Amino acid sequence: MSTLYIIGTPIGNLGDISFRAAEILKTVDLVACEDTRRTLKLLNRLGLRIPLLSCRAQNEGPAAEKLIAALNEGKTLAYASDAGTPGLSDPGAVLARLAAEAGHEVIPIPGPSAFASLVSVAGGLDKTVVFEGFLSPKTGRRRSRLKELLDLGAAFVLYESPHRILKLFEDLADLDNGRYVCVGREMTKAHEEYLRGSVTEILLVLQKKGKQIGEFSVFVSGKNANNRVNY
């Protein structure tokens, strides 16, 4: 039985790599990753030279077979997606499941997550938070799923590109403009920014800004949440 480590990597600032993750990477025989170029930058920062194998959403099945074979040979492996924790809007779930089914240990090395990072600063007072990730780029499917999430009553977190963030807030404003939201842009990077307020207030800010740059994470409060802080 061999070991596959699922490693959380920085979502922006490479200094966020954990001490344990760095130590584990020093011990593995092979690193499977979503984008070899991105992971190579991280390994170079750590002064490590380790063989890399691409394992992205488009080839996760075939790549997983090669990695299981390596585990069967007794090699120790690590998996890292482009940024954050694998399996959360990133590949890694297929590999983790197949490795476990093949009898190997699959061990998480906790690390950065855009979801957890945003929730930690959002100031939401909800007890339940649903992670949704990216909605469909197709208008009908996006609006339909957004309405389902709003009807759930729980808070939820979305990821969105700079090209569709304004449209997302236009849909939110049309469906329920009173929800409290917190938007994180370029989190942990040089130009990180956070916007907090009602859907309507944030929509006005985004409209005023015009062209958007960077990746967005969006926290939307629950339907019945009391997001007023009582002292």
N, C-alpha and C positions, 0 to 999 in steps of 0.2 A: 504494500500500500504506500502510495506517495502522497504528496501534499500540493494542493493548488491554493495559493493565497489570492484573495480578491482585495485589491488595494485601492483605497480612496486617495485620489491625487488632487492637487490644487485646482481650484476653479479659475484661477487667474494668477495670483501671486505665488511664485514657486517656493517662497519661504514658508508657505503653509504646509509643506510636506511634513508628516509627523516623523519623530525620531525613530519610532518603531518601524514605520514603512521603509525608511532609509536603511535600517539595519536588516530588515527582511530581504530587501532587494539585493543586498550584498551577498546573500546566501543562495539565491536561486540559480538554476541552470539556464532558464529561458524565461523571457518576458513576452507574453502575448498582449497585444494592445490594439486599440481601435485605429490609431494612426501612428505608424512607426516614427514619423517625423516629429510629432508632438512629444511622444514618450522619449525619443532620443534627446531632446532638449533637456528634459527633466533628468535623465541619467547623466548627461554631460554636466549638469549643475552639481550633481552628487559625486562626480568623478568616477562613474562606473562604466564599464564596458561589458555589456551582456548581450547575447544574441536576442534578436527581436523577431516576432512572427505576427503578421497582420491577422487580426480577428475582429472584423467589423460586422455591422448588421447585415451587409450584403453577402458575407461569406462565413457567417458564424458556424453554420452546420458543418461544412467541409473542414473548416479550420479546427473546429472542436475535435473532429476525428483524429487529426494529426496530433493535437495536444494530448488527447487521451492516450494515444500510442506512446507519446513521450513519457507520460505518467506511468504507463505500464512498464516502461523500461527502467523505472526507478528514479526518474528525474524530478526535481522540485521546480514548480512553475509559479509564476505570478501573472495576474491579469490586471491591466489598467486601461480604463477607457480614456477618452481625450481629457476630460476634466470632471472632478467630482467622484461620486461613488457609482461603480458599475451596477447595472440593473435598474437604475432610476433614470428613465428616458435615455439610457445608454445600453449598448449590448453588454453581454456578460451572463445573463440569466440562463441561456441555453448551455453555455459551457459549464456553468456551476452545477446545473442539474445533471448533465451527462457525466461529469466527473464523479459526482456523488453516487450516481447509479452504477458506475463502474467500480465502486468500492474504495475510492480515494477520499482522503480528507479534504474538505473545502472550508478554508478558514478565512473569516473576514479580518481585514486590517482597517479599522475605522479611520475615516478621514473626512476631508471637506465634502460638503453637499450644498448645492445652491438652495435646495428645499429647506434644509435645517437652518442654514445661514439666514435666509429671509425670515423664517418664522421667529427666529431668535430676536430680531430687531423690529418686527412688524407691530408689536404692541397689541396684537389681537387677544381678546379675552375668551375665545372659544375653547371648549374642552375637546372638540373633535375637529381635526384638520385633514381634509382629503387631498392626496397628491394626485394630480391629473397629468402634469407635464404639458406637452404640446397638444393643442387641439388640431383638428383637421384644417388644412389650408383652404378647403372648399367651403364657401360661404354657408350653404344650407346645413351641412354637417356640423360646422363650427357653432352656428347659432342653436341648433337642436341640442347639441351636447352641453352648451353653455346654459341653456334653459334647464336642462336636467340637473346640472350641478347647483344652480341657484335654487331649484325646488327642493333639493335634498335638505336644505336648512343648515348644513354644516359649513364651516369655513373651507376654502380650498386654495390650492396653489397651482398656478399655470406658468409655463415658460412660453415666451413669444419672441419672434424675430423683430428687428427694427422696422421691417417692411410691413408688418401686420399689426403692430402694437396699437396704432391709432384706430384701426378698424375694430380691434378687440374692444376697445373702450367705447366706441360708438355703439357696438352691439350691447355691451353691459349697460350703457346709459339708456338704451331703448328698452331693455328687459327689467332692470332694477337699478335706478340711478342713485339710490340712497345708501348702498352698502359702503362700509368703511373699507378702504383698500390701502395697501402699501406696495409700492413698486420699487424694485431694486434693479438698477442698471449698472452693468460692468462691475459687478460685485468683486471686491478685493483687488481690483485693477487701479491704475493711476487715476482714472476719471470716474470712479464709482460715485453713484448718486442715489438718493432715496427720496421718494415722494410719498406723502401720507395725506389722506383726506377722503372725502366722499368720491364716488365714481364721477359725478359731475365736475367736481373741483379738479380732479386729476385729468379728466378729458380736456378741460379748458387749458391746463398747463401744457399738455402735449400738443394741442392745436396751436398754441402760441409759439412753441419751440420749432414747429415745422418739421423738417427732415430729422429723423431719428438715427442715432448711431449706437451700436452695441447691442448685446443680448439682454433681454428683460426677464425678470422673475416677478410674478404678480400674486400677492396674497389678497384674497377676497373674504371678508368676514361672513359669518353665518347669518341666516335670515333673522333669527330672533336674538342674536348676541347683543348684550349690553356693552358696547364698546366705549362707554364713558367710565373713566376711572374714578372710583369713590375713595376718599381718604378717610 
